[in-house]
Amino acid sequence: MTKIFCIPGREEKLPDFFENFLLPNGVEIGGFEIIGQFAKLDFNKQINAINSQITENYWHKNNVLIGRSFGSWIILNSLLALDKPFPGPVILISSVLGHGGVHGFQFTAPGDKRFWNEVRKLTRPMAHKIMLIHAVDDEQCPHELATKLAKNDAIKLFSMESGGHSVGKTLSDLIIVETILQLLENNNKLVY
């Protein structure tokens, strides 16, 4: 059985994320929503909770990690905290990548400086393969950060010309749906 561990963006719900997406038989979905008690946890406690779930219940080459927006940021930081690469594929959509802003509002995500310092020193991949899907016109997280992160050999950047930070808010974007179906139908081998 294939399992998908997903963390959508802040205040987004798993059922909404997978709305209108017909999963093949035998695929189980789990994860966290950044809502309620989980949203109130300290960032490091969120990372610990996710690492616990990933290592205990999803650590297999046939399982897939999916994150969107701030969910991607938490997954990236969780992968960085592990002592070995996640064995399966990871799909990160419209990722928060530490800092950015929109319409004059600037933000810095928890762990921004630490993350980028660790990525610079990283000598191993964070996962077997990571697909980073990011819109060139993302108004919250600059595309340049996605390009910078994709310098890691295990990370492949797929740039979308438009869609802003809403890319992947639901699995309606064709490239995302095709990628996930490809993974589920081809023994979870991410081909790019």
N, C-alpha and C positions, 0 to 999 in steps of 0.2 A: 504494500500500500504506500502511496505517495502522500506526504504531508506538506502542507503549505503553512508556514508561520508568517503572519502578516501584521504589520503595524501601520495603519493608515495615519494621516496627518492629525493634528490637534482637532479634537471635537468631531472627527469623522468616525463613522461606525463601520465595522467589518461587513455587515450585511449590505450596506449602501455601496461599499467599495466593490463587492462582487455582484452587484445588481446587474441583471441582463447578461450574465456570463455563465454559460452552461459548462460545468466542470465534468470531465470524464468520470465514469464510475470508479469508485475506490479511492477518490482523492478526499482527504480530510483537511479541513481548514481550522487553524487555531491562531492565537496571537493575543495581542493587547490592543486596547483602544486608549488613546490619551484623553481619558474622560474620568471623572470621579476620583476614586482613591488613587489609582495609578498616576493620574495627572498631578496629584498633590505630593507624590513622593519626590524626595531629593533626586537629582539627576543620577548620581552614583548608585542610588538604590534602584532606580529604574534599570540601569545597565546590569546590575547584579541579578535582578529578577529575570531579565531577558536572557542573560548568559546561563542562568540556571535552567530555564526552559529549553534553550537551544541545545545545551550539552546533555540534558537528561532525556529529552523527548524528540529532538529533531536532528541529532547528530548522525546523519547518513547521507551518502552521496545522492540518493534519490529524492531527498527533501529539498524544498525551495524556501528561501527567505525573501519576502517582499516588503519593501517599505516605501512610503510616500511622504514627502514633505518632512515634517519633524520626526515622523516615524523612521525615515531613512537615516536621519542624523543619529537617532538612538541606536539603530542597527549598526551603523558604521563605528560608533564608539564602542559598542559591545564587541564587535569583531576585533577591533584593535586591542581590546583588553584580554582577549583569549591568547593562550600560549601557542596555539597552532591554527592553521587555516581551516575555516569551515569547509567540509568536504563536498558540499553541494553548490548549486548555483544561487546567486543573489541578484535580485532585480531591485534597483533603487530608482524611484520616479520623482521628478521635481524635488530633488533633495534639498533640504536645508544643509548648507555646507559651512556652518560656523558663523558667518556674518553676512549681512546684506541690508537691504532696505527698500522701501517703497514710498514714493511721493514725499521725500524729505524725512521720513521716519527711518532711522537706522537701528539695527539690532545686532546683538552678539549673543549667540547661543551658548548655553553652558558648555564648558570644556573646549571652547574654540582654540585658544592658543596651545593648550596641551595637545589637542588632536593634530593640529598642523605640525607641531614640533615632532610628535611621534611618527607621523606619516613621512616626514623628511628623513628620519633615521631608520625607517622600517626596512628590513632586509628579507622579509618573507611576504608572500601574499596574504591578505586578510581572509580570502576565500578561494576556492578552486577557480571560480570565475565570477566576476561581478559585471552586470550590465547596468550602466548609469544612463538613464533617459532624462534629458534635460532640454527645455526649450531655450532657444537663443534669446527670446524676448522675455524670459522669466523676470518679472518685476521685483521679486523678493530676494532671489539668490543669483548673483551674477554668473553668467555662463562661463566666465573666465575661471571661476573656482572649480567648475566641473572639468574644464580642460586641464587645470593644474592637477586635480586628483587622478585624472585618467593617464597621467604619466606613469603610474604604477602598471606594470605589465599585465596583471590579472584583471585590470579594469578596462572595459571597452565603453566608450562614450558614444551614445546615439543622440545626435543633436536634432531637435525638431525645430523647424523654422518659426512656428507660432504655437500659441496655446498658453503662453505665460506660465504662471505658477499653478494653473488649474489642470495642467496635463496630468492625466491619470487619476483625477479626483474620483471618477468611477472608471471601471475598466471598459471604457467605450473607445479609447484610442486604439486604432487598428494595429499599430506596431506592438503595443503592449499585449493585446489579446493574442496576436499571432505568436509572440515570443513565449508567452506562458503555455499556450497550446503546444508549441514545438517542444518545450521542455517536457510536458506531460506525456506526449506521444512518442518521443524519441529517447526513452529511458533517461530523461533529465540531463541530456548532454546539451549544453548551451553552445551552439555553433555560431561563431562570428568571425 
